[in-house]
């Protein structure tokens, strides 16, 4: 990642709208922000936190309420200047039924073409390079209106790459894509930032993918500040948990994923490690259990057998020991995994997570 002068820099920025003489502030006190060549930054935050407003302000589509935005050291935000510095990909559907994919990608060369709009050899080379980088060679002769949402999104990214600007900004680029396409697009953006030295800023709700590809995260809090830093630092210091804190959802810093907390479910112990243990835990949490780790040996700890008064029975003032939670042992064998459920003196062997969940829901279990 380059340590040269930033491609984008903000100072004392405040975003929002003007309605007549009234200011509608969206983000009142933003920290100074920096985007450098070769850097991929993900702009995250709950709905209504101001992600799109900030992105539009940085792209020059709307003025800042206060502060300044510098693009390559300049505050000239005229459209002709910005068109050579920033490529913008929005979620709007492409309109143009008679336009083929190659022609749409070629439109990205408009800031560099002559006043007649003619394409020179350097323009055609940039178009082909963008088509190759996004893997849409098989689409180049297709009409735009025949494209799926995922194909259309990749074509718009190719047009932005053909524009050949140092900065690439994208607003929810994975909004209309299926899961494999979302993963491929995020990975592509990560590669482009490295191989082409682009400074890429994208707003997204794909928190799990952002944590895997982002060099830095800008995390907007509703009616609150913007937190910035390496995604791992924002996880470790509890920022992610605080920003997305809700009664019905919780961020698990141990896995970097969001989960639905159990609703008063009973506690269960899990003895095992690895991939099987991870997915078993996920299934148990989905069923409402609170999962805790068993001791290292996987055995139930022996009940405390403190001094007893012979012949007098248990001391009525001493509370009865708490019942030991059910325990699930993962037994790895050559034939596969067996789930051994111990519950109230009963041992049940299960050959799949499905069988385990059925056993746990049987009425004879405590």
Secondary structure, 3 states (H helix, E strand, C coil): CCCCCCCEEEEEEEEEEEECCEEEEEECCCCCCEECCCCEEEEEECCCCCHHHHHHHHCCCCCCCEEEEEECCECCCCHHHHCCCEEEECCCCCCCCCCEHHHHHHHHHCCCCCCCCCCCHHHHHHHHHHHHHHCCHHHCCCEHHHCCHHHHHHHHHHHHHHCCCCEEEEECCCCCCCHHHHHHHHHHHHHHHHHCCCEEEEECCCHHHHHHHCCEEEEECCCCCEEEECHHHHHHCCHHHHHCCECCEEEECCCCEEECCCCCCCEEEEECCHHHHHHHHHHHHHCCCEEEECCCCCCCCCCCCCCCCCCCCCCCCCCCCCCCCEEEEEEEECCEEEEEEEECCEEEEECCHHHHHHHHCCCCCC
